[in-house]
Amino acid sequence: QVQLVESGGGLVQAGESLRLSCAASGSKLSGDIMGWSRQAPGKEREFVASIRWTAGSIAVYNESVRGRFSISKDNAKNIIYLQMNNLNAGDTAVYYCYRGVGSSRSWGQGTQVTVSS
């Protein structure tokens, strides 16, 4: 069973950057899809970005973050990252790392990102 631990959240001003990390431990990750979702107060959880664990995989982004956010992975360390640039108030949310799809998806505990305008 995979365990996911996020870190890197915090309070920043609009226009600034943050990098989130998600450390995965447990069963082998090869071929898995890993990614990030977020949930703002009073809203449903939404997809942010995802990447497949295999080498050379293409990242997928929510249109609202494309060009500002970048997902990457370190296969040796079993970590995925979410580099978030030019943050705005609309990015304020709890960000969750996930692994897998559908009913077998695992989630981290979440990390809070707050952007002040």
C-alpha angles and dihedrals in degrees: 000000000000120000119202125200121185127201140165103070123134149125118302138161124252112280094028129112139238134183120213122201130201118194115201124202134170127045124027116286102202112135094007124133113233128182153134134271129177138206123203122199111284093006136100121257111270135197116256109171142331141191135185116242094231120098117275095015119162119239122232123209140192106248090238092065102032111126093018103057128052127192120205140163140217106209094189093056098034090234132134123199136204113204108198119193133179092017120196136190090266089066092064107120146104107280119214128196117215141185128202133007140273120348092351094059117126123206137203123228094259135242125234121240117188122183118193119206 
